[in-house]
Amino acid sequence: MVANEVEKNGFSAKKPEKEEDLMDLAGGEGPWQRWIFVVAVLCALPDASHNMAMSFFAPNLDHWCSRPPNVNVSVEEWKAVAVPPNNTHCSRYKFLNYTNVQEDQFKNTTFEGTLGCDSWEYDDSVYKSTVLSQFNLVCDREWLISLSKSVFIAGYFLSATVFGYLADKFGRRPIIAMCNAIALLSAIISMFSTSFLMFAVTRFFIAAGVTGLDNITYVLMMEIISRKYRSAYGIGVSFGWVLGYLCLPGIAWLFRHWIYMQIALTLPFIILLSNWWLLPESPRWLLAHGKTEKAMKIIERAAKRNGFDVSEHKLKEVISKTTKAHEAESEKVNILQLFKPGLWQKTVIILYL
């Protein structure tokens, strides 16, 4: 009675097993899956490093008002005498009646009041060039650093909403390639930024591209692994984030110019262009879109790589069951369903976290 009721409503009590049987035919877990896992880890690495890059692109640098062109004194003398005590380095004393002041005359120069800086000098003992010094992100422009980080997170949000939908519609593989290309081109353009606005816009698209690259590769990996291995593989991909964070300080120490640092952070995107040739399409996505023959070829290739023998008859039988299960539960869904009664509270909490 219960079984009949379940079948009548379009569900199958055996569905999880039918779903898992698909990749179990290819071994479930083996060299083929491990290779895709390595690619997923490599895709997570630039996601982490670009996420934290602004900490090194715009570090907390000592800065002070620039010396007037006709004041020929050392930095130390200038900072000691011209910068008011307990100052935020955003103003300096106003000079009275000076012409080509030399260092030995500087202490006797007359000052009257203060005025705001119109340009700055920066401590370059550690970093030779930064985004902060290039675009003067200090004093009344310091808030732009936080804005650039918010813009980056906005790119994350775009990626999660738009590229996830596109990956479901057009396939994992082409959208992975597209996201990688977006991240690569945006990172290259950012090196030629002539204004903070241009830099912030490129950061937005870097975030969108690298997040799509990371997330969709992760989804692809999870779709080609048997259920019992998914937790281990899912946690293991986090190693890419750890590695990205660990490498970033070393890259910043090695390259003291922010553009050279950006070049180093961009290299993984060039390597990952090979994903177009190395990554397969998800067999589950292919089956869900009626591309049975392509799905069969990928599963057969995976089985061969893993050392498994799979009969064509058995493969067709399992694919038929899996396809019927997909059709039985097919339902049009959209993002608005996350905000339906009984679910919207959890959605809001997760978005806040």
C-alpha positions as CSV (number, residue, x, y, z in Angstrom):
1,M,0.0,0.0,0.0
2,V,2.7,2.4,1.0
3,A,4.8,1.4,-2.0
4,N,1.9,2.0,-4.3
5,E,1.3,5.4,-2.8
6,V,5.0,6.3,-3.3
7,E,5.0,5.2,-6.9
8,K,1.7,7.1,-7.5
9,N,3.3,10.3,-6.3
10,G,6.3,9.9,-8.6
11,F,8.9,9.0,-6.0
12,S,10.9,5.9,-5.6
13,A,12.1,4.5,-2.2
14,K,15.1,3.0,-4.1
15,K,16.1,6.3,-5.9
16,P,19.3,7.0,-3.9
17,E,20.6,3.6,-4.9
18,K,19.7,4.0,-8.5
19,E,21.4,7.4,-8.6
20,E,24.6,5.9,-7.0
21,D,24.6,2.9,-9.3
22,L,25.4,5.2,-12.2
23,M,29.0,6.1,-11.1
24,D,29.5,2.8,-9.2
25,L,29.6,1.2,-12.7
26,A,32.8,3.3,-13.3
27,G,34.3,2.3,-9.9
28,G,32.7,5.1,-7.9
29,E,36.2,6.2,-6.8
30,G,39.5,5.7,-8.6
31,P,42.2,7.3,-10.6
32,W,39.7,9.0,-12.9
33,Q,37.9,10.7,-10.0
34,R,41.1,11.5,-8.2
35,W,42.4,13.4,-11.2
36,I,39.3,15.5,-11.3
37,F,39.7,16.0,-7.5
38,V,43.2,17.4,-8.1
39,V,41.8,19.8,-10.7
40,A,39.1,21.0,-8.2
41,V,41.8,21.6,-5.6
42,L,43.8,23.7,-8.2
43,C,40.6,25.7,-9.0
44,A,40.1,26.5,-5.3
45,L,43.6,27.8,-4.9
46,P,43.2,31.1,-6.9
47,D,39.8,31.6,-5.4
48,A,41.4,31.9,-1.9
49,S,44.5,33.9,-3.0
50,H,42.5,36.5,-4.9
51,N,40.0,36.7,-2.1
52,M,42.7,37.8,0.4
53,A,44.9,39.7,-2.1
54,M,43.8,43.2,-1.1
55,S,45.5,42.7,2.3
56,F,48.8,42.8,0.3
57,F,47.7,45.1,-2.6
58,A,46.7,47.8,-0.1
59,P,48.6,47.1,3.2
60,N,48.8,49.5,6.1
61,L,51.7,51.8,4.9
62,D,53.3,54.7,6.7
63,H,52.5,57.8,4.7
64,W,52.9,61.6,4.9
65,C,52.3,64.7,3.0
66,S,54.6,65.2,0.1
67,R,57.5,67.6,0.4
68,P,57.0,70.8,-1.7
69,P,59.4,70.8,-4.7
70,N,61.3,73.8,-3.3
71,V,62.0,72.2,0.1
72,N,65.2,70.2,-0.2
73,V,65.2,68.2,3.0
74,S,65.4,64.5,4.0
75,V,62.3,62.5,4.7
76,E,63.2,62.1,8.3
77,E,63.7,65.9,8.8
78,W,60.4,66.6,6.9
79,K,58.4,64.1,9.0
80,A,59.9,65.4,12.3
81,V,59.3,69.1,11.7
82,A,56.5,69.5,9.1
83,V,54.0,66.8,10.2
84,P,52.0,67.9,13.3
85,P,52.4,65.6,16.4
86,N,49.7,63.0,16.9
87,N,48.6,63.6,13.3
88,T,46.9,61.2,11.1
89,H,49.3,62.0,8.3
90,C,46.6,63.8,6.4
91,S,47.9,67.4,7.0
92,R,51.1,69.3,7.4
93,Y,52.2,72.7,8.6
94,K,51.8,75.7,6.3
95,F,55.0,77.4,5.4
96,L,55.6,81.1,5.5
97,N,58.2,82.9,3.3
98,Y,60.5,80.1,2.2
99,T,62.5,79.7,-0.9
100,N,64.6,76.7,-1.7
101,V,64.9,75.7,2.0
102,Q,67.9,73.5,2.7
103,E,68.1,70.9,5.5
104,D,70.3,73.1,7.7
105,Q,67.8,76.0,7.5
106,F,64.7,73.8,7.8
107,K,64.3,74.0,11.6
108,N,64.3,77.8,11.5
109,T,61.6,78.0,8.9
110,T,58.4,79.7,10.0
111,F,55.0,77.8,10.0
112,E,51.5,79.1,10.4
113,G,48.6,76.7,10.9
114,T,48.1,73.5,8.9
115,L,46.7,72.5,5.6
116,G,45.5,69.2,4.1
117,C,47.7,67.0,2.0
118,D,47.2,67.3,-1.8
119,S,49.7,64.4,-2.4
120,W,51.5,61.8,-0.4
121,E,54.8,60.0,0.0
122,Y,54.9,56.4,1.1
123,D,57.2,54.1,3.0
124,D,58.7,51.8,0.4
125,S,61.0,49.9,2.6
126,V,58.8,46.8,2.3
127,Y,56.6,47.3,-0.7
128,K,57.9,49.1,-3.8
129,S,54.4,49.7,-5.2
130,T,50.9,49.0,-4.0
131,V,47.4,49.8,-5.0
132,L,47.2,52.0,-2.0
133,S,50.1,54.2,-3.1
134,Q,49.2,54.1,-6.8
135,F,45.7,55.4,-6.2
136,N,46.3,57.3,-2.9
137,L,43.9,55.3,-0.9
138,V,44.6,57.1,2.4
139,C,43.0,59.8,4.5
140,D,39.6,60.7,3.0
141,R,40.0,58.0,0.3
142,E,40.8,55.2,2.7
143,W,37.2,54.0,2.7
144,L,37.7,52.9,-0.9
145,I,39.8,49.9,0.3
146,S,36.7,48.6,2.1
147,L,34.6,49.4,-0.9
148,S,36.9,47.3,-3.2
149,K,36.5,44.4,-0.8
150,S,32.7,44.8,-0.9
151,V,32.8,44.9,-4.7
152,F,34.7,41.7,-4.7
153,I,32.0,40.0,-2.6
154,A,29.4,41.4,-4.9
155,G,31.2,39.5,-7.7
156,Y,30.9,36.3,-5.6
157,F,27.1,36.9,-5.3
158,L,26.8,37.4,-9.1
159,S,28.7,34.2,-9.7
160,A,26.6,32.1,-7.3
161,T,23.4,33.2,-8.8
162,V,24.2,33.6,-12.5
163,F,26.9,31.1,-13.3
164,G,25.2,28.3,-11.3
165,Y,22.1,28.8,-13.4
166,L,24.1,28.8,-16.6
167,A,25.9,25.6,-15.6
168,D,22.6,23.8,-15.1
169,K,21.4,25.1,-18.5
170,F,24.4,24.7,-20.7
171,G,26.6,22.2,-18.9
172,R,29.4,22.2,-16.3
173,R,32.3,22.1,-18.8
174,P,31.6,25.2,-21.0
175,I,30.8,27.4,-18.0
176,I,33.9,26.3,-16.2
177,A,35.9,27.4,-19.3
178,M,34.0,30.7,-19.5
179,C,34.5,31.5,-15.8
180,N,38.2,30.8,-16.2
181,A,38.5,33.1,-19.2
182,I,36.6,35.9,-17.4
183,A,38.9,35.6,-14.4
184,L,42.1,35.5,-16.6
185,L,41.1,38.5,-18.8
186,S,39.9,40.6,-15.8
187,A,43.2,39.9,-13.9
188,I,45.3,40.9,-16.9
189,I,43.2,44.1,-17.4
190,S,43.5,45.0,-13.7
191,M,47.3,45.3,-14.1
192,F,46.7,48.2,-16.5
193,S,44.3,50.1,-14.3
194,T,44.5,53.9,-14.6
195,S,42.0,54.7,-11.9
196,F,40.6,53.1,-8.8
197,L,37.2,52.7,-10.5
198,M,38.8,50.6,-13.3
199,F,40.7,48.5,-10.7
200,A,37.5,47.9,-8.6
201,V,35.5,46.9,-11.7
202,T,38.2,44.3,-12.7
203,R,38.2,43.0,-9.2
204,F,34.4,42.4,-9.5
205,F,34.8,40.3,-12.6
206,I,37.8,38.5,-11.1
207,A,35.6,37.5,-8.2
208,A,32.8,36.4,-10.5
209,G,35.1,34.3,-12.7
210,V,37.2,32.7,-10.0
211,T,34.1,31.8,-7.9
212,G,32.3,30.2,-10.8
213,L,35.4,28.3,-11.7
214,D,35.8,27.0,-8.2
215,N,32.1,26.2,-7.4
216,I,31.2,24.6,-10.7
217,T,34.3,22.4,-10.7
218,Y,33.4,21.4,-7.2
219,V,29.9,20.4,-8.4
220,L,31.3,18.5,-11.3
221,M,33.6,16.6,-9.0
222,M,30.8,15.7,-6.6
223,E,28.6,14.4,-9.5
224,I,31.2,11.9,-10.7
225,I,31.9,10.3,-7.2
226,S,29.9,7.7,-5.4
227,R,28.0,8.9,-2.4
228,K,30.1,7.2,0.3
229,Y,33.2,9.1,-0.9
230,R,31.6,12.5,-1.3
231,S,32.2,13.8,2.2
232,A,35.9,13.0,2.1
233,Y,36.4,14.5,-1.4
234,G,34.3,17.6,-0.5
235,I,36.3,18.3,2.6
236,G,39.6,17.5,0.7
237,V,38.9,20.3,-1.8
238,S,39.2,22.8,1.1
239,F,42.9,22.0,0.9
240,G,43.0,24.2,-2.2
241,W,41.8,27.2,-0.1
242,V,44.3,26.4,2.6
243,L,47.1,26.2,0.0
244,G,46.0,29.5,-1.5
245,Y,46.1,31.3,1.8
246,L,49.5,29.8,2.7
247,C,51.0,30.7,-0.7
248,L,49.9,34.3,-0.6
249,P,52.3,35.7,2.0
250,G,55.2,34.0,0.3
251,I,54.2,35.5,-3.1
252,A,53.8,39.0,-1.4
253,W,57.3,38.6,0.1
254,L,58.8,37.5,-3.2
255,F,57.1,40.2,-5.3
256,R,57.1,43.6,-3.6
257,H,55.3,45.3,-6.5
258,W,51.5,44.7,-6.6
259,I,51.5,44.2,-10.4
260,Y,54.1,41.4,-10.2
261,M,52.1,39.9,-7.4
262,Q,49.0,40.0,-9.6
263,I,50.9,38.3,-12.4
264,A,51.9,35.5,-10.0
265,L,48.3,35.1,-8.8
266,T,47.1,35.0,-12.5
267,L,49.3,32.2,-13.6
268,P,47.0,29.4,-12.3
269,F,44.3,30.7,-14.7
270,I,46.6,30.2,-17.6
271,I,47.3,26.6,-16.5
272,L,43.6,26.0,-15.9
273,L,42.8,26.8,-19.5
274,S,43.6,23.2,-20.1
275,N,40.4,22.2,-18.3
276,W,38.6,22.5,-21.6
277,W,40.6,19.4,-22.8
278,L,41.1,17.7,-19.4
279,L,37.7,17.8,-17.8
280,P,34.7,15.7,-18.9
281,E,31.2,16.8,-18.9
282,S,29.1,15.6,-15.9
283,P,27.4,12.3,-16.9
284,R,24.5,13.1,-14.6
285,W,24.0,16.5,-16.3
286,L,24.1,14.8,-19.7
287,L,21.5,12.2,-18.7
288,A,19.3,15.0,-17.2
289,H,19.3,16.7,-20.6
290,G,18.7,13.6,-22.6
291,K,22.3,13.2,-24.0
292,T,22.5,9.5,-23.2
293,E,25.1,8.5,-25.8
294,K,27.6,11.1,-24.5
295,A,27.0,10.0,-20.9
296,M,27.6,6.4,-21.8
297,K,30.9,7.2,-23.5
298,I,32.2,9.1,-20.5
299,I,31.2,6.4,-18.1
300,E,32.8,3.7,-20.2
301,R,36.0,5.9,-20.4
302,A,36.0,6.3,-16.6
303,A,35.5,2.6,-16.0
304,K,38.4,1.8,-18.3
305,R,40.6,4.3,-16.5
306,N,39.7,2.8,-13.2
307,G,40.2,-0.8,-14.4
308,F,36.6,-1.8,-14.3
309,D,34.8,-3.9,-16.9
310,V,31.2,-2.7,-17.6
311,S,28.9,-4.4,-20.0
312,E,26.9,-2.2,-22.4
313,H,23.7,-4.0,-21.4
314,K,24.2,-3.3,-17.7
315,L,25.1,0.3,-18.4
316,K,22.0,0.9,-20.5
317,E,19.9,-0.7,-17.8
318,V,21.2,1.5,-15.0
319,I,21.1,4.6,-17.2
320,S,17.4,3.8,-18.1
321,K,16.6,3.6,-14.4
322,T,18.4,6.8,-13.6
323,T,16.8,8.7,-16.4
324,K,13.3,7.6,-15.2
325,A,14.1,8.7,-11.7
326,H,15.1,12.1,-13.0
327,E,11.9,12.4,-15.1
328,A,9.8,11.3,-12.1
329,E,11.1,14.1,-9.9
330,S,11.5,16.8,-12.6
331,E,10.2,20.1,-11.3
332,K,10.7,23.6,-12.4
333,V,12.6,25.4,-9.6
334,N,14.0,28.9,-9.2
335,I,15.7,31.0,-6.6
336,L,12.4,32.4,-5.3
337,Q,11.6,29.0,-3.7
338,L,14.4,29.7,-1.2
339,F,12.1,32.4,0.3
340,K,8.8,30.4,0.4
341,P,7.0,30.1,3.8
342,G,8.9,27.8,6.2
343,L,12.2,28.2,4.4
344,W,12.8,32.0,4.1
345,Q,14.0,32.3,7.7
346,K,16.8,29.7,7.2
347,T,17.7,31.3,3.8
348,V,18.1,34.8,5.5
349,I,20.2,33.4,8.3
350,I,22.5,31.5,5.9
351,L,22.9,34.7,3.7
352,Y,23.8,36.7,6.8
353,L,26.4,34.1,7.9
